[in-house]
Structures are given as C-alpha cells and as structure tokens.
Amino acid sequence: MSSFEKKLRAPKGVEPERWFIECYRKYQGHPLKILTALYRGNYHKFVLAVFFFFCKHACVWVLPIVTANIINDITAGNPDSTGNIVFYTLLMVFLVCLNVPMNYLYTDYKSQSTRYAETGLRKALIRKLQQLSISYHIETQSGRLQSKIIRDVEAVEGLSTQMFLSILNIGLNISVALAVTVQRSLMVFFFFLVTTPVAAITMVSFRSIMKRRNREFRKEMEETSARVMEMVELIPVTRAHALEEEEVEKMSGQLFTVAEKGYKLDLIQSLFGSVGWAIFQIFQVICLCFTGILAFRGKIPAGDITLYQSYFATIVNQVSAIITLVPTITKGIESVNSIGEVLLSEDVEHNEGKEQVESVEGHFQFQDVHFRYHDGESDTLNGLDLDVQTGQTIALVGESGAGKSTILNLVNGFYLADSGKVLLDGRDLKEIDLRSYRRYLAVVPQTSILFSGTIRENIVYGCENVSKEKLDQVIDAANLRELIESLPKGLDTMVGEHGGKLSGGQRQRISIARALIRDPKIILLDEATSALDSISEKLIQEAVNNLTRNRTTFIVAHRLSTIRDADRIAVINEGRCVEYGTYDQLMEKRGIFYSMKQIQS
C-alpha cells in the first residue's frame, strides 16, 4: 500500500468501499447525511483545511483595517504616521508571504479528504457492479453505469468541496467582516444584515426549478453515454453497410436533445446568478452612499469608508458565491442520488452464509425446472428434466429460443430456477456459495471476450503462479503453438481492444486456453466453432476435445456435425428435453434431431 493510500482512510477496521455502501443504506433518502457520513474518520482534515484557509486569507481580511488606519492617521495628522506605515507594511508583507505555505497545507488536507470520497465511491460502485446479478447488467446499459462512475462521482467530489470547505470558508469570510464591523459601528453592522434575507429569498425561489432541470440533464447525459458506446461498438457494422450518415443522423437527434436540456439549465443558472449579482451590486452602491453620509456627519472616520466598502464587498461576494454554488450543490445532490440507484440495488447474487463447495464431481440433475426472465411473457424453461453424469459431454440442440443458453446460465448460477431444482452432486445450487463453486467451472462463450493486454495475460487471467510447463501444455492443447511462434513477441504480443488484432479462431483458442489453465471440473461451451472457417473449426474442435476430456461438459451446438462424439445429446423444445440419447440413437429414432440433421445436410 502506497503512502498516499494510507492517507485515504476509512473508519478504523472498515474497507472504504464497504463503508460507503453502508452509508447509503443507513441514510437512504438523505443525500446530505450520506455525504457527511462518507467522511467519517477524515473530519479532522476538514478542520485543519479550514484553519489553514483562515491563515492564508489573513492578509485579505487585515488589509482593509490597515488601509483605514493609515488613511485615518494621515487625515488626523498623527505624528506617528510614518512609523505606523512602516509597521503596517512589514505586517502585510509577512501575511502575504504566509499565504504560500498556508495555501499548500490547505490544499493538501482539502484534497486528501475530497479525493478519499472520490476514490472510495468509485471503488464502492465497482464492487457493487461485481455483486449485481447478470440480469441487472443485461437490463442496464453499460453507458449509464459508466456515467455514474465517472460523471456522477466527479459531481459528488465537487459537492464535497462546496459543502464542507467553500461554504465554511464563505462563513469565515462573512464572520470576520461582520466581527470587525460590529466593533467599529453597530449602525453599519445592522445595515449589512439587511442583505442576508434578500440572499435567502433569491436562493429559495430558484432551488426547485434548478433541481428539476439538473435531473433532466443528468438522465439525458446517461442516455447519450449509453448510445455513444453502442455506436462505437457498431462502427464495423455501420461501415460495412454504408450506414454512416444514418448513424450520424440518429446520434444528432440525441445530441440536440442533450443540448436543449443543457441550454435550459444554462439559462436558469445564468438568470439565477445575474439576479443575485444585480441585487447585491445595488446594495453595495447604497452602502457607499450610506457610509459616506455617516463620515460627512462625523459618525465614522473618513478612512473607515474604505474599510466598510471592502468588507461589504466581501460579504456581497461571499453571499453571491453561495448563490452561485446552489446549482453545483443541486447537481451534486442529484449525483448522490444517482449513485444510490446502483449502491442500493437489491438485485444482487446472495452468497453470504451459504455452504462452501470444497470439491466437485460434476453430476447435474434438473428436476422439473421452470424459469422465466423478468420481462418474459412465458416460461423459457417449462418443466425441464435432465440427468448429466460425472464426466459426460452433453450437447444441447434445438431451435433459437428453445432454452439452450438459459440452461447454461442455470448451470453457472447466473440465474436460479423459479421452481424445481438444479442439483450439483446432490446439492441444490440455491443453497451453495456460487463463488466457491465457480472455482471448478470454466466458460468458453460464443463470442470470445478478451481484454486489452498480452496473450499471456489473457490466458492466465485469474490464475497466479502458473508454471512454464503448465502454460506450455495448455498452449499445445489449445493449438496455439504455431500462432505464438509466428509472432515477434510471442506470448507477450498485445491483442488489442477486445482482441481486435487477432482472428476469430485465434481469439477462440485463447479463450479455450484460458479455460484449460484453470483445470476445471465443469465446462460450458456456447457454440465454440460458430462462424469460423473449416481450418479454424478443425483446430478449435481438437482444442475442445482436449478441453472436455474427463470433464462434465455442456455444449450448445448449432452445427450438428460437431457433436457426433458427445456422450449424450439433449434436444430442447419449448423449454423441455424432448429427445435424449447418443448421436446414433437419435438418428435411428428419426425424430426432431433427425429432421434437424437432414436440413443441415
């Protein structure tokens, strides 16, 4: 852990991201309480930041007093004026120089506190996203989640700065100005107080409409982020079909919608700020007139006009700053609520307190299993019964939408049966800790999922201390040796974003190598040879055979010729297993499987 990480502390013994999630649960619906609780363990840093702020601003507060005293000495003909001027000059030079170290310390403690919240919130969101169910991720656009992690957390960090530092600093400025004023003239002090209700009325009158506009703008930004991500992913398809202009036109509509929301938000924020500024500028002119009359009548020394004018300007500017902060605070509060939409979601995979899986044989039983997706109109699986013995390779075939991929999702625990049971070695998957079970599981999806990194990093992902001998065995078993030897950097070759520098067959073999390196007991293959040329298909089929040897394997297959060697074939139709047996048995039966094979012949 770096020294900077140690500075960003949560309450003693608590992981920051877990603490942040707990704050949201405890103070649900109270964004300002949530924000305050996020800084528990770091309050002293805010106090120190405010103290150093006070020190660094001392020159600004003292200068009006020094100016007034010098003017008063000169106008009154004080014989000590020269000595006083020298003293005041040295004092101001010292206070100005003091600003530099004090500003550094102020920024240090302020930044530690606010960056703590920023980092902790992002870690909390990332942890929560890892816990949320697969159905949540399917139903939620990734662009929206990205917007919450980047834009909303940044807005909350800004809110933290404004709420706990800027407002406290504003309070200090106003307090110092009023404290000096009340000592010099109660009449001027009461005049200053008249401006406060005006500021409050101005803020209250605009607060609700700005809150609504900020929410509308935030939601449109999330929608835009999601659409931009979709557009980027579809660029190869768009280019291939010469649909660039159509895509630009489609995005333009969304961008203009965002611009309109932003335009309305800008107008209300501008009106809000300008009205407040105009009101207080008028009062500042009135202050000059008021104090000028008092000086003319001898109620205050002439030099005090500059003091009161400076302090009144300070109060005006600080109250105006509060008004200016309202949009930022409103935006930040909306972002606090936006982050809560993720952190407070209950659509999570619950594993705590369930039985740990210490070993796996790989015997699966589906007993009258029913399952329906959240937005489904009917059951996807409708009374499925299936028995898969340890070490068997079972191929799932059937028309699209029959329920084949759903069966795989039940096997890996992404979904749980609505009724009936899915048993692993006699244990209901609902009763076990799925995280411990998945240590014995490997998945090779239809579309290979690689991350930006080297071939080596993609193969050993999630496995530490893999020996060279084992890695070599896996490379040979996955038919990757020739590919790796043909590359200048071999295993250390970068694959590009999503493996874009490799062919589909090469990506698929890397996925198979990633599965092999885990030495799993259970394999899930979702049409590993789909959409590949015959040479790649042959290489992958050999790799698949090496992968599935002596392991319980589920294969979703569309090319029926690739599953001839499967131990059993299950024909799925309308969520049920309607035929079950070996390839030869099903061909002799001349049922649904036979008809499907004839169509592909």
Secondary structure, 3 states (H helix, E strand, C coil): CCHHHHHCCCCCCCCHHHHHHHHHHHCCCCHHHHHHHCCCCCHHHHHHHHHHHHHHCHHHHHHHHHHHHHHHHHHHCCCCHHHHHHHHHHHHHHHHHHHHHHHHHHHHHHHHHHHHHHHHHHHHHHHHHHHECHHHHHHCCHHHHHHHHHHHHHHHHHHHHHHHHHHHHHHHHHHHHHHHHHHHCHHHHHHHHCHHHHHHHHHHHHHHHHHHHHHHHHHHHHHHHHHHHHHHHCHHHHHHCCCHHHHHHHHHHHHHHHHHHHHHHHHHHHHHHHHHHHHHHHHHHHHHHHHHHHHHCCCCCCCHHHHHHHHHHHHHHHHHHHHHHHHHHHHHHHHHHHHHHHHCCCCECCCCCCECCCCCCCCEEEEEEEECCCCCCCCCEEEEEEEECCCCEEEEECCCCCCHHHHHHHHCCCCCCCEEEEEECCEEHHHECHHHHHHHEEEECCCCCCCCCEHHHHHCCCCCCCCHHHHHHHHHHCCCHHHHHHCCCHHHCECCHHHCCCCHHHHHHHHHHHHHHCCCCEEEEECCCCCCCHHHHHHHHHHHHHHHCCCEEEEECCCHHHHCCCCEEEEEECCEEEEEECHHHHHHHCCHHHHHHHHHC
